[in-house]
Amino acid sequence: MSNRSHQPSVTGLRAFVAIARRRHFGSAADDLGISQPTLSQALAGLESGLGVQLVERTTRRVFLTAEGERLLPGAIAAVDAIDDLVAQAMGNGDPLAGVLRLGLIPTVAPYILPRVLRGVGERLPSLRLQVVEDQTARLLRQLREGSLDVAIVALPTNERGLAEVPMYTEDFVLALPADHPLAGRRRVDPAALADLPLLLLDEGHCLRDQALEVCRLAGVRADVGQTRAASLATAVQCVEGGLGVTLIPQTAVGVETGSGHLATATFTRPRPGRRVGLVFRESAGRADAYRTLAGVIADLVEAGDDVHRVR
C-alpha cells in the first residue's frame, strides 16, 4: 500500500529510469556511477514508498511490471525536470550545448548524416551529437525510456507524450535496373507497380509500409517478390542485379545511383512521398530548443537535395 506522504528521492527515480533503459542492473549501476547494491537499495526504497513493484528480476532477465510501465513516463519527466533545473542553476541551461543523443531511421541516416554532422558542428559548435540508427519502433521506445533525446523519423508517429516537428517532405523515386524500359521516365503512373516485381525491406522498416501504401492508394496489388532486404542499400543492389524494382526516397538518389548501375524514374503528380521530422518527449521541456535544432537540420537537408522544407 502506498504512503501518500512519501516523496520519491531523486536517487530512487534515477535508479528506476536507468534500470528501465538498460534492463540490466549492472549496466544501470555503471551509467549512474554507483554500485549494484546501492542501485538495488534506491529502487527498493522507491518501490516501498510507492507501495508497488516496479521491476521484476529473474536469473535471466529484467523487465518492468505493469505498474512500472505505467509509472515510467512520470519518472522520466521528473528526472528530465530535475536535470533541467540543475543545468539552469549551473548556468548551462542551453539544451543545444553539451551532448545530445540523436536517433535516426536507417532510410534517413546514411543520406543526410554527413552534411548534418558537418553543418550542426558549424552552426551549433557547443553541441556534440551522439548518433543511434535503428528502426522507428525501437527509436520511439528509446525516446520514451529516456535513452534518446530526439529522433528523426517519418511522420506521423501517433505516439502519446511525444511532440513532432515536421522538417521536410520528399518524393519517392522508382529505382530500376539500368536497362529497364521505364529507366529515366518522368511521369510513371503508380499503377504500373502492378506489373513490376517490387522489392521490399524487412518488417519493421517504415519504408516497407510506405511502399505498400503507395500501391494501395494506386489501387493495385503489387507483385511483391520473395526477396526482402534488411537495408535500403541491399535492396538497391538486388535491383541492380535484376531481381526487381524498389522505391527509394529522394535524399537517397545521389548516394544509391553513384555506381552507375541503377536507373530511376519519377511518378506522376501528385507524387507519392513521405514527411520527415524531429520527435522528442513533451515532458523534456525543451520544445523551443528542439524546434531550433529541427530548423537547422531542415536547412542543411534542403540545401543538398530536392526536398521541400516544411515551414
N, C-alpha and C positions, 0 to 999 in steps of 0.2 A: 504493500500500500504506500502511495507516495506521501511525502511530507510537504504540505502546502507551503510551509515556511522555508523549505530548502532552497538555497541559492546555489546553483551549479558553479563549481570552480572553473576558472579558465583552463587549468591543467586537466581537469576531467573532460571538458569539452574537446580540448585539443587531442587528448588520448583517443576519444571516441571517433573523431573525424579522421585521425591518422590511421586507425585500425580499419575504418570503413574504406579508406582509399586503398590501403595495401592488402587487406585481407590476410595479414601476416603480422604477428606480434613483434617478431624480431626486426622486420623492416620498418614497422611503425615506430618502434623504440629508437632505431637508428636515425630516422627522419627527425625525431624530436630531440635527439641528443641525450636520451635518458636510458636507464636500464630497463630490462623487461619487467622485473618485479615492481619498479616504480610505475611503469605504464599500467600494469595489471591493477595496482592499488588505486591509481587515479580512475580507471574505468569502474572498478568495483565501488568506489565512493560515489561516482555519478549514478550508477545503477541503484545503489542503496537509497540515495536521496530522492531519486525519481520514482522509486518503487517499481521499476520494470527491468527486465533483462533486455539489454540492447544487442549483445553479441553472444553467439554460440560458438564454442571452440571444441573441436574434436581432435583426435590424434592426427588427422589428415588435412583438415581444412578449417577455415574461419569464415563464418558468414553472419550476416545480420538477421536478427529475429524480425518478425513483422512489426513489432514496436520500434525496433532500431531503424528499419526502413522508413517508418512514418515520421520519426523524430529527427532523422539525419538532416533534412533540409534546414530545419530550425537551428541545429547545432552548427552547420556550415555558415549560416547567416550570422550567428553570434560571433563565431571566430573571425569572419570577414570584418565585422564591425569593430571588433577589438583590434585587429591588425591595422585597420584604417585609423582608428583613434591613436594608436601608438605612433604610427607613421607621421600623423599630423603634429603630435606633441614633440616629435624629434625634428620637426622642420622639414620632413621629407614626405609631404602629403601628395606629391605628384605621382599618380598611378602610372605615368608614362616615363618613370625613371626607375632604374633597377631592373630586376629580372621579371619578364612576363612570359608565361607558358602559353604557347600558341599551338592549337591543333588545326590540322588541315586534312581534308579528304584526299585520297590517292589520285583522283581525277582532276585535282586542282594543284596540289603541292609541286609536282615536277615542272609545271609550266609557268608558274608565277613566282616561285620562291627566289630564284636568282636575283630578279630585279627588286623584289620586295625586301629581301635582306639588305641589298646594297642601298636601296632608297631610304628605308627606315633608318639605317645607320647614319645616313647623311642628314635626314630631316629631324630625327629624334635621337641625337647622339648619346643621351643619358639612358636610353632604353636598350636592354640586352634581351634578345628573343631566344627562348628555348623552344624547339620545334618538335611536335609529335605528329606523325602521319598515321591515320587509322580510318576505318570505316565510320560512317556517320553515327550509327547507334552507339559504338564504343566511345566516340568523342563526346557525345552528349552525356553519356553516363559519367565520364571523367569530369565533365563540367559540373554536373550535379553533385558529384562527390568532392569537388574542390581541388582535384589534382591538375586541372587546367584552368586558366583564367579566361581565355576566349578561344573561339574556334571559327574557322572559315568553312562553311558547308553550303549545300544547295538549300534554298528556302522554298516553302516554309517548313519549319520543323514541327510546328504544332505542339510544342512542349511547354507545359505549365512551369512557371518560375524562370523561364529563360527569355531574355529580350533579344530581338533580332534587328539588325541594321542592314538593310539591302545596300549592296555596293555596286554591283553591275549585272547586266544581263548579257548573255552571249548566245549565238546561234549554234545549233548542232549542224555538223557537216558530215556528209556521207563519204566514208573512206572506202576506196575501191582499189583493186589491182590496177597497175599502170596501164594495162591493155584492155581494160573493161570498156564496153560501148558507152557507158554513161560518164566516163572519165572527162572531167573538165566542163560538164554541163552545168548551167547556172540556174535552171528552173526545173528541177526534178520534182514531180508530184510525189508526196509521201506515199501515195497509194502504190507506187512502184515497188515498195518494200514487200508487197505480197508475193512478188516473183523473184525475190533475192534471198539467198541464204544468209540470214542475219546472225552474226556472232555476238554473243552477249558476255558480259562479265559475270563472275560468280555471284551467288546470292549474298546480299548484304551491301553490295555496291549500289548507291543511289542511281548511278548512270544506267544500270540494268533496268531498273524500274522506269526510268525516264524514257528509255528507248522503247519499251513495251507500251508506254503511254502514248508515244508518238504514233505507233501503229494503231492503237485503239482509236485515237482521235481521227485517224485517216480512214477508219472503218475497214481495216484489213487485219487478217490473221497472218502474222509474219511467219515466214518459213524459217523457223529457228533451228539452226543446226545443232548437232551434238557437241560441237566444240565450245568449251567455256574457258574463259581466261581469268586468272587471278589479278591481272593488271591490264591497264589500257595498252601499255607497250606490247604486251604479249598478244593481245587481240589484234593490234596493228600488224605485228609480224605474221600472224596467221592470215590476215588479209593479203599481205604482200606475197605469201606463199600460195595464194589462190583458193583458200578454204572458204571464202565468203566475203561479206562486207560488214561494216560496223559503223556506228555513229561516234563521232568524236566532237568535243567542244571546240569552239573557235580558238581558244587560247592554246590548244594542243597542236594546231595545224602546223605551225612553224617547226616545232620540235619533231613531230612524227613524220613529216614529209621530207626531212633533211636528207634521208638516204637516196631519194630519187626513185624509189621503187613503189611509192604509194601515190595514187591519184585521189583527187577529191571532186565532189560535186555539191552544189548548193541547192536547197529546196526552194520551191515557190513560196511567195509571201502569202500569209504571214508565216515566217519560217519557225519551225519548232526550236526550242532552246530551253535555257534554264536561268534562274536568278540566283546569284551567289551573294552571300552576306556574312557578316560577323555576328556571332551569337555569344552571349555571356549571361551570367546569373543576375537576375534583377536584384537579388539581395546584396550584391557586391557593392552597391552604392557608388559605382564609378561610370555611370552611363555617359556623362559628358566626355570623359577622357576616352572611353572606348569608341564613342562616335567620332572623335577626332582621329583616332587610330584608323578606324574604318575608312574615313575620308582620305587619309594619306595612302592607304593600300589601294583604294579605288583609283586614285590619281595615277599611281605607279602602273597598275594593270592597264588602265585606259591608254596610257602613253605608249604601250608596247604592242597592243593587239586591237583588232577590230571588234571591240566590245562597246556596250552602251552604258555609260555611267548613270547610276540612279542618283538623282539629286533631290 
